[in-house]
Amino acid sequence: MMARRALGRQFGWLWAAYAVSAYGSGLGFGALPLIAVLVLHAGPAEVSALSAVGPAVGALIAVPLAPWVEFRRKRPVMIAMDLTRFGAMATIPVAYAFGRLGFVQLLTVSAVVAAAKIAFNAAGGAYLKTLVRPENLLVANARFESTNWSSIAVGPPLGGAAIGLFGPVTTVVADALSYLLSALGITAIRGREEAPQASEKSPVRAGALLDGWRHIMGDPGLRALYLNNMLVSGLIMATEPLLAVLLLRQLGFPPWQYALAFAAPCFGGLIGSRLAHRVVTRHGRHRVFRIVGTLRAVWLIGLVFVRPGVVGLVTVMAVELAIIINMSLYTPVLATYRLERTPKHLVARTLTAWSIGQQASIAVCTALGGLLADVTGPRTALTAAGLLILATPLLLPRREQTLQHEPQPSLSPS
């Protein structure tokens, strides 16, 4: 068995900060729509707007932030984004306590948090590239991926119980405090961070906003992975509201079974992320992109066959487990390859462009899925998503596009 690789005290603080905010976000998963329904008595259109418009506006806000993040030291940027998210989230329980909470405030908080998250992740990826040696990037990304999936598995059920016991804004308070603790953890990282080069500090070109997309689209391997990832993410996420309607309204699943169907399979993320380094070392990165990238896409069609009762619950859990295992194996490999193929002075803008494209795809696919479901029903919309995603492996890169920096396969276990 492979010994646990030490990545240093600085990475340990960064990982701890990420874990705190991830578990806080897990506790607060879906908190804003829930508050909109329980406190503001919002209707379906308002809840849908909160789920889609807020993140979409946040993505637009993040576009001009990208050069600002690129030409600053990354640690202060991450701290600033954590404090921004803390401040935005903290306004909700304060307004609730004074009876002043409104829908516009929820929408504004959603947009601010989404923009800050994109900027934080861009700065974090750039900082990680300077903090960890190249041969350890995959191990580091796999640890972040494992933490992310475990927080999704544990957080929402605990958050639901906390709301039942202590009220609707409880998990928002926990989420806000997690950002404050994350900022403190990043502050604790010692060592002087290298400032951007003097020639890079003043991006005066308007085109600097688009440099991330130019880099992605100009690299054959990144371009193929970007387009594939946008469609896969969009189609998978588009099924969530469709399943909510199908399971809760049409098939009569109780809420606890619905929560279990999505929370329990997230433990599969621990399996996939822990296998990532071993699989790449043994089989090579290109096979992971082609084989595991394909396996992410083939299971979604199984949701069409969900039926009432225990069999239906097991079907959903099995499909979600298969998707999550493959996603959690694939994602850290993709994140590592993306960092390796991106010059240091473009990392923040490239990661921002990547996140914005993914957010936009999710918003578009979710909206189209909802429209189709209104006309034909959720099962037909799920069928369309399941069939469309089967074509996405055609976008995965050819071998010559990912051959550069390809790790050599090992004949023995690492």
N, C-alpha and C positions, 0 to 999 in steps of 0.2 A: 504494500500500500504506500502511496506517495506521501512523504512527510509534509507537514504543513509548512509552507514557505513564508518566512518572515520578510515583510516588506518595509519594516522600519517604523519608528515611533511617529514620524510625521504622517505617514499613511494611516497609522492606527487612529490618530485624532480625526483625520478626514473621514475615515470609514465610520467612526463613532458618531460624528456629526451627521453624516448621511443617514445612519440607522435611526437616530433620534427623530429626525424630521420625517423619515419614511414611516415609522410606526405612528407618529402623530397624524400624518396624512391618512394612514390606514384606519385609525380610530375615527377620523373625520370624513371618511369616504362617503360621498353622497349627502353630506350634512346640509349643504345649501339648498338643494331641491327639497329635502325633508323639511327644513325650516320654512321654505316657501309654502309648502302644503299645510303643515301643522299650525304655523303661527300666522301666516298671511292669507291662508285659504286660497292659494293661487290655483288657477285652472291648468289644464293640460298644455295650453298654448304658452302660458307664462313659464311653466316648468321646463318645457322644451327649449324656450328661448334662453333660460338661465343655463341650461346644459350645453347649448350650442353657440349662442351669440357671445357669451362671456369669454370663453376660450378663443373664439375667432377674433374678437377685438383685441384680446391679449396678444395673439400672434401678430397682429398688425402693429401694435405698440412695440413689439420686440424687434421689428425690422430696423428702425433707426438706432436701437440700443446696441446692435451687433458691433459696429465699429467702435463705439464707446467702450464696450467690454474688451475688444481686441487690443486696444492701445492703453490699457490700464493694467496695473498689477492685479492679478486674479483673486488673491485672497481678500483684499478689501472689497472687491466687487461682490464676492460670495457673501461676505458679512452684510453688506448693504442690502442685497436682495433678501437675505433672511430677515433682516430688521424690517424691510418693506412689507414682507408677507406677514410678519408678526403684527405690525401696526394695522394693516388692512383687516386681518382677521379679528383683531381685538376690538375693532369698532362694532362688531356685531353683538357680542354680549353686552357691551355698554349701551348701545341703542336699545336692545331688548329690555334691559333693566329699567330704562327710562320711558319705555313704551313708544319709542320713536323709530323702530325698525320698519323699513319699507323695501319694496321690491327693487327700486332703483339702486338702493344701497347694496343689495345682494348682487345685482348685476355688475356694479362697479367693482366690488370686492373680487368677484369671479374674474373679471378682466385683469385687474392689477396682479392678482396672484398668478394667473396664467403667464403674463408677461414676465414677472419676476422669476418664475420657475424656468422659463426658457433661457433667460439671461444667466441664472445661477448654473444651470446645466452646461451652458456654453463655457462659462468661466471655469467650472469644475473640471470639464474635460481637458481644457487647455492646461490647467494647473496639474492635473494628473500626469500629463505627458512629460512635464518637467520634474515631477516628484518621484516617478517610478522608472526604473530602467526598462528599456524596450522589451527585453525578454520576460519581464514580469507584468507587462500590461494586461495580458489575457487573464492572469491570475487575479489581478486587481479588479478588472471589470466583472469577472465571474463572482467575486465576493459582493460587489454592489448588486448584481443581478439576484443572487441568492437572498440578500437582505430585502430587496424589493418584493420578491414573491412571498417571503415569510411574513412581511408586514401586511400584505393583502390578505393572506390566509387568516391571520390572527386578529387584525385590527377591526374590520367591519363587524364581526359578531360581538366583540367586546364593546365596540362603540354603540351598537344597537342596545345592548344591555344597559350601558351607562345612560343612554337617553331615556330608557324606560324608568330608571331609578331616580335620575337627577334632573331631567328636563331636556328640552330640545336643543339648547345651546351648549350643553356640556362638552360635546366632542369638538366644537369650535374652539372652546377655551383650551382644550388639550392640544389641538392642532397649532394654535397660535403660540403656546408655550414651547412646543417642540421646535419651532423656528428660532425662538430666542435661545434655547439650549444649543441648537446647531451653530448659531453665530458664536456663542461662547466657546464651543469646541473648536471651531476654525481659528478663533483668536488664540487658542492655546497652542497652535502649531508654531514651533520655533523654527528659526532659520530665516535668513534674509532672502526674500524673493527677488529674482532678477527683474529689473524694469524693462519694458520694451525698448528697442533701439531708438535712438534719437530720431532717425529718419522715419520711424513708424508712428511717432506720437501724434502727428497732426494730419489725419486723413481728410484732406480738403475736397477730394473728388466726390461728386455725387454718386459715382459708380462704385464707391467703396461699399455702399449698402448691398450691392449685388455680387460682390466678389465671392461670397460663399457659394452661390448658385453657379457662378462661372467655373469655379474649381470643380464642383461636383459634376457638372455637365461636360467638362473638358476631360475628365478622367473616365475612360471606358468602363473600368471595373466599378468605380463609385456610382457612375450614372446608372448602370444596370441595377445595382443594389438599391439605389435610391428610389427608382421607379417601382421596383418590385416591393420594397418595404412600404411605400405609400399605399399601394393597392391592397396589400395583405392587411396592414393595420386598419385601413379604412373599412374593408369588408368585414373583418372580424369584429371591430367595435360597433359596426352598424347593426349587428345581430343582438346586442344587449337589450335595447328597448323593445325589439321585436319579441325576444324571448320573455321579457317581463309581461307583455300583453298575453302571449300564448300560454305561459305557465300559470300566471296568477288569475287572469280573467277567463280564459277559455277552457283550460284544463283543471282549474280549481285547486292548484297547489297552495298549501298554507305558506305564509311568509317565511316560517323557519326552514321549510324544505327548500324554498327558493334561495335563501341565503346560504344554506348548506351546499346546494348544487354548485355555487360559484366559489365558496370559501375553501372547501375541502380540496378540490383539485389544485389549488395554488401551492400546496405542499410539493407538487410535482416540480415546481420551480427550483426547489432545493436539489432535486435529482439532476435535472438538466444542467444547471449552472456548475455543479460539482464535477460533471463529466466533461465539461467543455475543454479544459486543458489536456486531459488524457486523450480525448477523441482527436483533437487537432494534432497532437504529437504522434499518434499512431497512424492516422489516415490522411492528414494534410488538410489545409484550410479549404481548398477548392472542393473537396468531396463534402465537407460540411455545408458549404454554400449550396451545392447542387442537391445533395441527398436530404439533409435536414431542412433546407429551405423548401424543398418539395413536400416533405412530410408535414410542415406547418400548415399546408394548404389542403391536404386531402381529407381531413377529418370533419371540416365544418358542415359538409352536406349531411352528416349523420344527425344533426339537430332537426332535420325535417321529419325524422321518424319517431320523434318523442310522442309518447302516449301517456294517459293518466296513470297515476299510481306509482308503485315502487319501481316498476320496469322503466317508466319514463324518467324518474329521478336518477336511476342508475345510468340510463342512456346519456343524459346531460352530463353527469359527472365523468363518465368514461370519455366522452368527446372532449370535454374541457381539459381533462388530465392529459390526453394525448397531445392536444394543441400546446398546452403550457410546457410540457417536458421538452418538446422540440423548440418552442420559442425561447425558453430559458437557456438552452444549449446554443442556439444560433445567435442570440443577441449579443453576448459578450465577445464572440468571435467577430461579429460585424463591427462592434464598437472599437475593438482593437485594430482591425484592418483600416477603419476610417481614420483613426489617429495616425497610423503608420503612413498612410498615403497623403496626409495633409501637412504642408509646411507649417512650421511653428507660428508664423505671422498670420496664418489664415484659419487657425483652429477654431477660434470663437465664432467667426463669421460662418464657417462651414457648418458647425454644430447648430447654430441658430437657424440657418437655411434648412437644415435637415428637419429640425423640430417644427418649423413653420409649415413645411410641406406636408409633414405627417398630420399636424393638426388640421390643416385645410382639407386633406383627403378624408379624415374621419368625419369632419363636419358635413362635407358634400355627400359622402356615402350614407351617413346617418339620415340626412334630410331626404335623399332619394329613396332609401329603404322605407322611411316613414310614409312617404307619399304612395309608394307601391302598396304598402300594407293597408293604407286607408281604402284603396280601390279594390284590392283583391284579397286581403287578409294576410296576417303575419306569416302563416306557413308558406304561402306563395313567395313572399318577400325573402324568407329564409332560403327557399329553394334557389331563387335567383342569385343570392349571395354565395351559396354553396357551389353553384355551377360556375359563376364568374371567377371565383378564387382558384378553381382548378386550372385556369389558364395562366395564372401568375408565374409558375415556374419557367414559362417561356422567356420571361424577362431576366432570369438569373444569368450572371456573367458566364461567358465561355472561359475555358481554361486559360487561354493566353491572356485574358483580361485580369486574372488574379494570380498569375504565375509569379510576378515580382514579389519578393519578400515571403514567398511561400515556405513555411517550415518543412523541413525534411521529415517524412514519416519514419517512425521508429519501428523496428521489428520486435521490440520487447516492451512490456508495460513500463511506464515511467513511475 
